[in-house]
Amino acid sequence: MAEIKYQYAYDESKNLVSIKDITKENRNQHQYICIGCGSPLLPRAIGSQYRRPHFYHKELVDCSGETYLHKLAKKLIK
């Protein structure tokens, strides 16, 4: 199974949010932003039996996975 790239995002208040905290009921209550590039993200496969939940870019962007991981690590360490 492929590695899920985007497991974390910022909400509109710049709080770090895990995809594991998103439910079908609250998935549309917030706007999610990519940690790496600042583009909008959407939650996908919430509650799915066949796919692992993850965030994905709303539009096609050139987002560096390395930048995403670097900024995520800095946020988690801080």
QUIQUI-V510945 format. One record per helix or strand of 3 or more residues. SS is the DSSP state (alpha for helix, beta for strand). FROM is the first residue (numbers start at 0). TO is the last residue. If there is no record, write none. Layout:
# QUIQUI-V510945
ss->SS from->FROM to->TO
ss->SS from->FROM to->TO
This chain:
# QUIQUI-V510945
ss->beta from->7 to->9
ss->beta from->15 to->17
ss->alpha from->18 to->20
ss->beta from->39 to->43
ss->beta from->53 to->56
ss->alpha from->64 to->76
